[in-house]
């Protein structure tokens, strides 16, 4: 199992409960595919560096997890098809 980190931005037009549900959904996806969520850091609503789809804010979430090498690809696929995610990045942490 390798250490990974993902940072994603959720659309700002959601309520706080919907934002939390999206974060829980992706944490459950990590666990369902054999990963282990180490830490979830919710940054809350922040101003974006530049406009994305005419939006200036977004809810940020940073998740550190352990997983096999195939899970990040599956996670990125789910980020791409989700309407609630504006931007995302998955990185492997140095050992």
Buried (B, 14 or more C-beta within 10 A) or exposed (E): EBBBBBBBBBBBEBEEEBBBEBBEEBBEBBEEBEBEBBEBEBEEEEEBEEEBEEEEBBBBBEBBBBBEEEBBEBBEEBBEEBEBBBEBEBEEEEE
